[in-house]
Amino acid sequence: MPRARTSPKALPADLTPAAEPAPEGASPAAADGRLASTESIAQDLATAIVEKRLPPGTWLREEALGRVYTVSRTKIRAALVMLSKDKLIEIIPDKGAFVSRPSVQEAREVFSVRRVLEAEVVRLFIASATPADYQMLEQHIRFERAALRESTTTGRVREKLLGDFHVVLAEAAGNQTLAQLVRDLVARSSLIAMLYDSSNDPHCSSEEHADFLALCKGGNVLAAVASMTEHLQRIEANLALDTGRPDRQLDLVKALLA
């Protein structure tokens, strides 16, 4: 998944003639005349989505994006495909690309399915985990804690790092099909958490990861499954799923330049 940038102003916005300086807050590539890369475009759009400058349902017009980033529609299309793989946007044939708009029902279904699948992940992991697998997950928890101590770490990076724990766990369980399903659901969960104003305490999540892993090391399957289930239930409970949201459609260029 493309990592969000830490600066809220890091969006290319050079819509002026080449002889004029780039606007304040434009990306370095735009400022010195270099073309933005596909990855940097995807990163900037991901940041705009997370910061809600591009709310759910916004139509990501290729032509407008091409003007903003001064690149071809082919490069824009490639960046949109990257974002669609992360479930941040939805590409609808013959209509275009839109910022994903998971419904409350979809959000609840995602977490319901995660509880079922990740319970099986826990069972498989405990049955087959090696010392190296435990070391890898312990190292990941240390990364989480280090990131949480950094004041510059963005909410999106924290969310991704915490979600990656579940992906790494699933990969270590040895079933690649199950791991891919978990990877996709974690990506959707991250978007849901950002769109539904999660009040989840990331420090709490990281501590729960550590407590869960200790249960796994002790070989207590039932307790470990219960720990994972309760962890996912708490994350879902911290979502503002009962709050109505207005159906807004923003102009893309204005949103990018905000």
N, C-alpha and C positions, 0 to 999 in steps of 0.2 A: 504493500500500500504506500502511496506517496506520502512522505512526511510533511506535515504542515510547517510553514516557516514561523519563526518566533515573532517576526515583526508584522504588526497588523497593517502596515502600509506597503508591504512588499508585492504590490501588484503592478505589472507593466501597464502604463497608461499613456504612452506616447502617441497622442492623436494629432500632434502639431506638425507643421512642416519640418523637414529634416534640418533646416538651418536654425530652428529655435531649440532651446534647451529642453530636455525632457522634464515633465512636471515633477514637483517634489513628491517623493515616495515611490517613484518608479523604480523598477528592478534595475540592477547594474547592467544587465544586457540591453535594456531599453535605453539607458542613459548613454552608453558608449556606442550605440548603433549596432551591436551584435544581435542576431536573431535569437529569440527565446527557443530553448530546446523543448521537445515534447514533454520530457519529465518535469521541467520547470513550469510549464503551462499547467500540467496536471496538479503540481504542488500548489500553485497559486489559486487554482479553482477550488481545490480541496480546502484551502484556508478560508476562502470566501464562503464556502458552504458551512464550515464549522462556525464561523463568526456570524452566520445568519444574514450576511449581505446577499446571499443567493438562497432564499428560503425554499422549502419543499414545493415542487411543482413548477419552479422557474424554468422557462424554455431557454436552453443554451444554444443560441443561434450561431451557427458556424460562421456566417458572414460577419456578424458583429465581433465575434471573438478574433477572427482573422485581422480585423482592423485594429483591435486593441493590442494584439501581440505582434502585428506587422509580419504575419507568416501566412502560408498557404492554408486553404481549407483542408488539405490532405494532412498537414501536421496537426491541425486542430482536431480532426477526426481521430487521429491516433491517440491524442491526449484524452479524448472523451472515452475511447475504448478502454484505456487504462483505468479511468474512474469507474466505468461500468463494471469492471472486474472486481472492484472493491465495494460494489453495491452503493456507491455514493450517488450515481446517476442511473437513469433508465433510458435505454435507447429503444424507441418505438419505431418500427419500420414505417416508412412513408410519412412520418410525423416529425421525427427529430429526437434530440436528447433533452431530458428533463431531470432536474434534481429530484432524487427519489423522495417519495412521499409515503412512508410506511404508515398505515392506519393503526389505530389503537388495537384493533383485532389482530392485525399482522404482528404487532409488537408482542402481544400476549402469546400468540402462536409460536413465535421465534423462541421465546424463553421456555415455553412448554416443551418444544422439541429438544431444545438444548438440555433440559433436565434429563430427558430420557436418554439421549445419545451420550451425554457426558457421564452418566451413571455407568454405562457400559465401558466407556473409556477408562474410568477408574478401575473397574474390575480387571480389564485387560492389562492395564499398566501395572497393578500390584502383582499380577500373575507372572509378568515377564520382565519387569524393570531390572536393569543392571546398576551397579554402583555408579557407572558413568552417567546413566540417565538421571539418577538422583543428584549427582554433582552438577549436571547441566541445569536442572530446575532450581537448585539452590543458588547457582550463579545468576540465573534470571531474576530471582527474588532480590538478590543484592543489587542488580541493575535497577529494579523497580525502586528500591529504597533510595539509591543514589539519585535517581531522577526526581523523586519526590522532594528531596532536600534542596534541589536547585530551583531557585525562584524564577528562573527564566524558562523552565520547562512548560510548554503550553498544555492546555487541557486535552487537546487532540493527541499529543505525544503520550501523555499519561494514560489516556484511554486505550491507545493502541498497545502500549507496553503491558498494561494489565491484561488486555485481551490476548496478547501473544502468549501469556503463560498457559492459557487453555489450549492454544494451538500446539505449543511445544509438548505439552502433556499428551495430546492426542497423537502426535507424530511418534512419540516414544512408545505408545501403546502397541505400535506395529501394524495396525490396520490402516492402510493408506486411503482406502475409500472412506472410512469413518473419519480419518483426519481431514480429508478435503471437505466433508460435510461440516465438520466443526469449524474449519477455517472460514467457510462461507457464512455460517451463522454468526460467528464472532464479528465479522465485518459488518453484517447487518445490525447486530446488537450495538456496535459502536455508533453507527449512524442514528439508531433509535435513541440511544442515550444522549446524543448531542441535540437531537431535535425535540426531545420531550423533557428537556431541562432536568437531567438526572442530578439528584442531590447526593449521590453516592460519594462517600469519603474515600479517596484513593488510598490513604494510609490504612484504613480499615480493610480494604480489599487485599492489600499486600500482606497484612498480618494474617488474614484468613487463608491466603495461599500458603504461608509458612505453617500454620496450624494443620492445614489439610495435608501437606507433604509429610509432616511428622507422623500423622496417622497412617499414611501409606507405608512409611518406613517401618512402622510397627506391625504391618501386616493385617491391620484391623479393617477388613473390607467393608463391613456394614457401617462402621463409624465413618470411614472415609467417604463412602457414597452419600451418607447423610450430611456430612460436612459440605460436600460439593453442592448437593441439592439446596441446602439452606443458604449457601453463598449466592447461588443464582436467584433464589427467591428474594433475598434481600436486595440484590441489584435491581430486580424488576420492581419491587415495592418502592424503591427510591425514584422511580420514574413518575412524571406528572401526566399519567395516562388519562386522568379524568378531567383534564383541563381542555376546554374547547380552544381551537386555534383558527384564526381567520384565514380565509383562502385568499392569499395575496399573490399578485403577479407583478414582479418588478421589471423595469427595463434593465436589460443585461448590462449595457455599457455604464449606465448610472450606478448600478450595483457594484461593478468592478472598480469604479473610480471613487466610491464613497470613502 
